């Protein structure tokens, strides 16, 4: 290959399984900096680590060497994941693959199947087309699955417990904070938010059979603490698997009118005259007349509201 041939490292523009799309960019071969992208995925899913390069023309497959490794840092390799050299592939991590025909189009992306806790970490792609070397790095973390309903109601005069379930994350370190946002325009985020410290309970992280962790956090809310327009309660999570280190999920809590007043009936009887039946609160007055017999039969009924 002549010295005039130009070779660039191109960072992929979009990977659907990434929690955030990768940004576009090009690194010249002489650049010392490496592009590292954080990728957040769920345990048990598959992921593609993008590694694209601009292949010089007329370079046969046997001249291309690819090395995917898990790294201690950007320069120190922990162990190999996949290698391709002299037109032969060696799979070091079961369930990893590079499309060999894609190498002829400058695509050395690595596909990893059924991600587990052991796969969490920093990865580096290195492509060698003598005498040039291309590098790109990706940081993988196992992202939690967060469960919290979008809406809930609390009866007037009562309390409601809101539960935020966080499952399948790794590593173990994770922080949960509850925030509240009050006001009738809360859905548009117009009111100030504040952290809640009372009536909040967050459990210890519990290990799952697959090596990931789960934790639950709940808050107990009194109806009197919720404004007339409702309140947005936010489960705010901090974990290194997220692209910016944090994630929030919210639930809108509204107050429903009090329970219907139970019907307490007061019976007042006057022998051989009539019965009055009063439900407590607002009451209906029922008048019964007697006809000189032991059994009273209604001769007329008067319905009226009486303040009790």
Helices and strands as residue ranges (DSSP letters): E 8-11, E 25-28, E 36-41, E 47-49, E 52-53, G 61-63, E 64-71, E 77-85, E 88-91, E 96-98, H 100-103, E 110-112, G 117-119, E 121-129, E 132-142, E 145-147, E 151-155, E 159-169, E 175-182, G 186-188, E 193-196, E 200-202, E 206-207, E 213-222, G 223-225, E 231-238, E 246-256, E 265-270, E 274-279, E 282-283, E 306-307
